[in-house]
Amino acid sequence: DERVVRMAAILHAARAGTRRAPVGAAAALARRFSTAPAMDKLIIFDTTLRDGEQSPGATLTGKEKLLIARMLCRLGVDVCEAGFPIASDGDYEAVKEIALQIGPITEGRIAPMRICGLARANFKDIDRCYDAVRHAPLSRIHTFLASSDIHLEHKLNITRAECISKAVAAVRHARQMCDDIEFSPEDAGRSDRAFLVDLCDAVVEAGATTLNIPDTVGYTVPEEYAGLIAYLKKNCKRSSEVIFSTHCHNDLGLATANTLAAVQAGARQVEVTLNSLGERAGNSSLEEVVMAVRTRPSYYPYHVDIDTTQILRASKMVSLYTGIPVQPNKAIVGANAFAHEAGIHQHGVLKHAATYEIMTPESVGAESDLVLGKHSGKAAFKRKLQQLGYTEIAADETQLALLVQEFKTVADQKKQVTDADIEAILADRMAIPAASDSWTFHSLQLNAGTDGKDRVRATATVALIDAAGTEHVEAAIGSGPVEATFKAINRIVKVPVNLVQYSVNAVTGGKDALGGVLVHIQPRDPENLTDEISEVAEVTRAAKNKRLPVYTGHGTSADIIVASALSYTSALNKLIALGDKVNPLKVSVSSDSTDRILDGK
């Protein structure tokens, strides 16, 4: 019987893990991952906390870095580049804490996540890096030195011979402390290939175990970059003894394509970030590379240890904490990634989802079956947290009780609390570093109306609680409720800032949607200030100053003015907490004084 023969062929193809099947079987198999064992492992090296944080405006607190690192560990990342320890005391402490707290975790993993730090090719950087990462059971030092002629001549003012000498000295010094050393010839994509071979041979001889070949400025195209990897593997003397790695930037929109081409050419480690974060146009995307390997095993017969069902959760966490939204049409994690509007597409998907979906939404964690409302109890909320991947929070009864109270408040105002609502609650309540939480929003009263000329005038009375538990109340008048609220907060906090960006979005749909507010602020230049306290209270709007850091705050509430107050307070807390570490305009605030001190470098 023809049907029996066809079904036997389908079952054989499914067991073998191939996507080749008779017509009619293709749709059934197209959305399945291969079950055939892949011999070569592809190492996933995530640099969200280092290169990703270098995205303009993406400054993270130590607590936020720790939370993201825990998520990366749960995701199954092999190597986490936790930061650049020499950059600041804050970055050093964050890398050290990640090594101490996240490095030893083995639950749900084949092996602990390797904690890596970045260091320039000098002894001071390398020593600082090792001192931060050495606390992890598995650690790595990643050192780099430019190799292209344009960098050697114009940035470093050294010769090729001096470049090799410096690189060898750095790698040899690092290898004395750590047995896992990665070396990157910066701007390798524009470097002379013969010189790269000499440089790579020298650092491998000195002790490098991974050779990362960066397309630092996103200049290469897939065939060219793959050719570079193949050339190095063929011509380097000890290429079989090291791992070749990719690091691609997205300046021409080719980062993921270049990465995948290099994997086919022999690279066995990929350096990626969540949501494609990174310098300028960003880096290769973790979610895109991993799902390409999982979805097309006939082209990429390698295995990765990533739990793909955690991808969307990790993406949302990074987006909330960095304040950088994911574009709706972003592959894998965008809001429209599994949305269908065209009638023909809708008809096809309703008949069989594989007609227009090459992977299931569930495979990246895009769907959930638990619906929460005001009648739901603690047990249901705890189960939902576990399903979302927040098992540590669910197990902490103190944190759980506080989150349930917040959930009940939201549920009283909404018919249904969605996953996005819960993510927003968690982002607001869990990301603020307790040691740096200078101010806590307490209450807000508003009066607003129009004058005889149809101009809106509002009066806001705001209460904040300082770190000692003392309540501070101030009132202010503004041209609208938001301005009045921000001015009242400024009168309490007394830190002069510029409001760089203010944006509002609905976290969920419907008339009872939660509103999310994102603000970006920068410290004001002290040279442009007088001693008038009234000037500090003003809400000044200004274009972003490229020489100053940007601090983001996110707030969520059913009332958009309350959400605005929460987000503005959050941003000010970050500025106060991080100002003495990353801010060239150091800010110190006394809660019982009207004085403000800004020490410009």
Number of C-alpha atoms within 10 A of each C-alpha: 5 7 8 9 9 16 14 12 15 23 14 13 17 21 11 14 18 20 23 16 20 12 9 10 18 15 18 16 21 20 18 20 19 23 13 14 11 14 9 12 13 22 21 24 24 26 26 30 29 24 22 25 21 17 19 16 19 22 23 24 22 22 19 22 27 22 19 23 28 20 22 23 24 22 21 21 23 23 23 28 25 31 31 25 27 20 15 13 12 20 24 22 15 25 31 26 21 28 29 18 14 24 25 18 18 13 10 12 17 10 14 22 28 24 31 33 31 28 27 20 24 18 15 12 19 25 17 18 28 23 15 30 31 21 19 24 17 20 26 27 29 27 26 20 23 23 27 20 19 14 17 17 13 9 10 14 12 14 13 18 11 12 19 21 14 17 27 24 16 25 29 18 18 29 19 9 16 16 15 18 23 27 29 26 24 22 21 24 24 19 18 12 16 12 16 22 17 17 22 27 21 19 26 24 15 18 22 28 21 23 25 26 27 22 27 21 19 24 19 23 18 17 13 15 26 23 15 20 23 18 15 22 20 13 15 18 16 13 17 10 11 16 18 24 28 29 26 29 30 26 18 12 16 18 29 25 20 25 29 24 22 28 24 16 18 16 24 20 24 27 27 32 27 28 31 25 32 26 18 14 17 24 32 31 27 27 24 22 20 22 21 15 21 23 19 17 20 14 13 18 18 19 19 19 16 23 17 19 18 21 25 24 21 23 23 21 21 29 16 21 24 24 20 18 15 19 12 11 13 14 17 21 26 18 14 14 15 17 13 15 8 8 9 10 16 16 14 15 15 10 10 13 18 19 18 16 19 16 19 15 18 13 18 19 19 18 13 13 7 12 13 19 19 16 11 15 13 15 11 15 22 21 15 21 21 15 14 18 18 18 14 13 17 20 13 10 12 10 14 18 14 11 22 18 12 15 23 19 14 23 19 13 16 18 15 17 22 20 19 13 22 20 18 23 19 19 19 20 15 16 21 21 16 11 9 16 17 23 24 17 19 14 13 17 13 16 13 16 13 12 9 6 6 8 11 14 17 20 23 25 19 25 20 23 17 18 15 9 11 10 14 18 16 16 19 21 20 20 15 18 24 21 22 27 29 24 27 29 30 25 23 22 25 23 24 26 21 22 22 18 16 16 11 16 13 17 19 16 10 10 9 15 22 25 23 25 25 25 24 23 27 26 25 20 16 13 8 6 12 10 9 8 17 12 15 22 22 20 21 16 13 14 10 17 14 8 8 16 23 25 28 30 28 27 27 27 25 19 13 20 21 22 22 29 26 24 25 28 26 26 23 28 23 23 29 23 23 21 19 16 16 18 19 16 21 18 20 18 16 11 17 9 8 12 13 17 14 18 12 12 7
